[in-house]
Amino acid sequence: MLEIRDLTFHYKNQPLFDNVSMYLNSGEFAFLIGKSGAGKSTLLQLIYLNLFPQSGSIILGNYETSLVKKRDIPLIRRKIGIVFQDFKLLNDRNVYENLSFVLEVTNHSKNEIKKKVNDVLMEVGLSNKRLNYPNELSGGEMQRIAIARAILNNPMIILADEPTGNLDPETSYEILELLLKINKKGTAVLFATHDYDLVRKHPTARIFKITDKKIIKGYLKKSD
């Protein structure tokens, strides 16, 4: 479903990835780990087509970055759900409006929007917060709304970029559990984090570790 093949990427003269490859199966849950600055967020941006590699390619479903046309990028991004560390909600809109906006720009009808928004709010357990504004929510609630936004278009994969970085340990575990629940319904999840305690709570998931400009099948040492 997702394959990174012989990818090389650098900022100016600073190499970040050197001929790396990895794959993620359809419906799989995996962690992406590495030190701060190793390139976790950059890799997710490459998958999301916000950045493009100098060489190699990324294959997502039927699309390949080396062949994709610019006009197709918005269509590809609809197949990808993004969850950010800092939520990126619109502070001047309530929860319902934050979610409905995503569907309005893709020309869904009002009835479709209402049903989809209500369904995802139920999925993340926040139906009672639909009229609240972001500043009226806790950090964990804001991240649940961000996850609801990510699943609105039934994506094939969710890219979670340090989604628990601003949350306490208990809330972080709740967010992990929510993403695992969504994953069990068939959506692949690539969860980037430096919270190794959180990774240990799901020991059966594959781990990809970014180290020395490479991506390897990772593992956690007791000292990590």
Beta strands, then each sheet from edge to edge (+ up, - down):
strand 1: 2-11
strand 2: 14-24
strand 3: 29-33
strand 4: 55-60
strand 5: 63-64
strand 6: 80-83
strand 7: 157-161
strand 8: 188-192
strand 9: 206-211
strand 10: 214-217
sheet 1: 2+ 1- 4+ 5-
sheet 2: 6+ 7+ 8+ 3+ 9+ 10-
end
